[in-house]
Amino acid sequence: MNLYFPPVIYMFFLVLGTFISVSSSSLFGMWMGLEINLMSFIPLIINLESNKKSSEAAIKYFLVQAIASSLVIFSSMFFFIFSGNIFVLSPNIIITLALCTKLGMAPFHFWFPEVLEGMNWINSLLLLTWQKISPLVILSLLFHAKSLLVLALVSAVTGAISGFNQTSMRKILAFSSISHLGWIGSMMFLNSSFWIIYFVLYCLTSFILCFSFWFFSLNYFSQLSMIQNMNEKMIIFINLLSLGGLPPLLGFLPKWIAMMTLKSSFPILIILISSSLITLYFYTRLCFSTFTLYLQSMAWFQKNKFKKNFSILSIFTLLSLLGIIPMSLITL
């Protein structure tokens, strides 16, 4: 007998698992929250869009997360038995590697674009934003400094370079997320609490962009040339460059905060800024394609389906364009 629960039930346990992880005072409680979060997200992947791609994405996600979770509980056993005094390997290194695997940081990022590719835009947004909260909070408490710094810099460079020659919008967002995780990890390395502000603003810009792609039914690079209305092109143009961190858009504010935080570590900052410039290059290339190419066929685009939501999307785009002014007053 197949039991079916509405997505609201799974969303409740998704939120519950995150809150348990964040509020727990023990490693076992953190691990339990991660497991509840994992087991509630998998049915969401399959139920919201049941096809071969979503089933494959669910299996890949489960295998990677289960292995990483087993390493987390293994490192907690090391903490308990040896109290952190181990001759060969510190439990902080193990838990740092496990949590970076959960987040999809390089060089453990190979599962992340493939899983994202098999999801719809709602699940993609959840994976890009909400699913990162628990691992990031635990990582900020238990990280191994040198390991985290190396993984953060590798993620920033890998996310920037791997974004080239990608035709899928989801994969572009996945590699952008990996690059942003490099910035967050670098701020965490300096014990700065500003990584929370960076992550919140990244979630906001990712939400606006995912909503834009969902609204316009955009999945691949070639579909950008089929958009006829100039207002629609401007919406995608502004939101893409905002996620890339181009001043004076909203997406530049978290990178500005990060630069102010990392100014004492100049070599780290140079690597991060260089990787960010590469990311901006392929976002700009996408935007040029949006404005210069044009095709007649628009059979994939159902214009009347989301007519009521166009005003909401316009407000979000205005936030991307002008949001840096009030946000900078609040954060700084």
PyMOL commands that set and color helices and strands:
alter all, ss='L'
color gray80, all
select helices_A, chain A and resi 7-23+27-48+52-82+91-103+111-117+121-128+130-142+145-162+169-189+194-215+221-226+230-244+252-261+266-292+307-322+324-331
alter helices_A, ss='H'
color red, helices_A
deselect
rebuild
show_as cartoon
